Amino acid sequence: MDAKQHLLDEIISRRQELVALTQELIRMPTLNPPGHGYLEICEFLEKRLKSAGFETELVRATGTPGDSGKYPRWNVIARREGKYRGQCVHFNSHIDVVEVGLGWTCDPFGGEVKEGRIYGRGSCDMKGGLAASIIAAEAFIALFPDYAGAIEISGTADEETGGFGGVAYLAEQGYFSPNRVDHVIIPEPLNKDRICLGHRGVWWAEIETKGHIAHGSMPFLGDCAVRHMGAVLAEMEETLYPALAERRTSMPVVPEGAKQSTMNINSFHGGLEEPEEEFTGFPAAIVPDSCRMIVDRRYLIEENPQDVAQEVVDLLERVKSQRPKFDYELREMWQVAPTMTAKDAPVVTSVARAIGVVMGRQPEYVVSPGTYDQKHIDRIGKMKNCIAYGPGILDLAHQPDEYVGVDDMIESAQVMALTLVDLLAETDEKD
Ligand SMILES: [Zn+2]
């Protein structure tokens, strides 16, 4: 039997171990916010990877958003050197999970196995992917002990809240840099036969319209900021939304609806504050003097980031020219550029070949509608050889009764292990 087939069989033989590892990870409720139990899960991963011959480091992202004595932002990075010099393949998984929410029919932190699925918050996003990458690396090391280069596995904090205490911090410290790492695979749940090359861009901003406070019985003595914002919304419906819908990308974004520019109105506040729940009185008669709206604009690789902001400024100026006393402020909150790894990048072609061997078909190449930790690896780490590839169905992420399929994890682990052969051992093991 050839060495690759032996490796595929080896992963199948580790099925129970893969299930048990995924269950153990799910049973650690690493909810974020607030960032619960990061040290515990990092120490668990450290112990596991040390016994597989990895050198490990625990790194706290001190001073990053959310980091505190009660909720420290811990990360674990493990590295195992091969016998010869070569390239480094890094598997990066986030250890945090989002809030449980309503509608569960099983224990969200129980790790229950039913009909070939493991249930729990974070099973799909993305503890199943983390477990698959560990089993893949361990099986590869067992069968190809003389590999060249290095394997790295990291468990990182805070992806669900922007990744500043996780991958962003580590990239700033040099852990994700071309000096140290050659290939990055992020086992996010993008489906086992898809390679995710990158994501659209993001621009968040707050728009405020200004008015003048007065008694609500004499609104003509004031100036209503909410009506001014209404004019902004009307102009958006009239000109901006149709323009966004026209813009199509050549990036293979999924789902189909995200192949165009989009903008979500994230929130809208005008007039009196919402009263406390126990307050039983009536509102005061006030003309609102301020209205604030937060917009979440997702843009395409074909769009110029400066134009995204300018388009909204132009719109506000248009409203201003048509409306007496109209005054506004625009506060840009944050921005992430779109990114897309080239289809012929080495990590892409290796994973594509492995998908061909394991599943007997060509992969689907996709781009994510929203961002994930690749944004930091790209922008801070300056690494262009990065993809998301992992088991699980993307639509199940953040849902009640989230699960990951055991067969999917097995096949993904096989793909990851074959990718390691391709990138680290192929010179010794040509068949
Ligand atoms: Zn995720």
Residues whose N, C-alpha, C, O or C-beta is under 5 A from the ligand:
A	BS01	ZN	D125 M126 E188
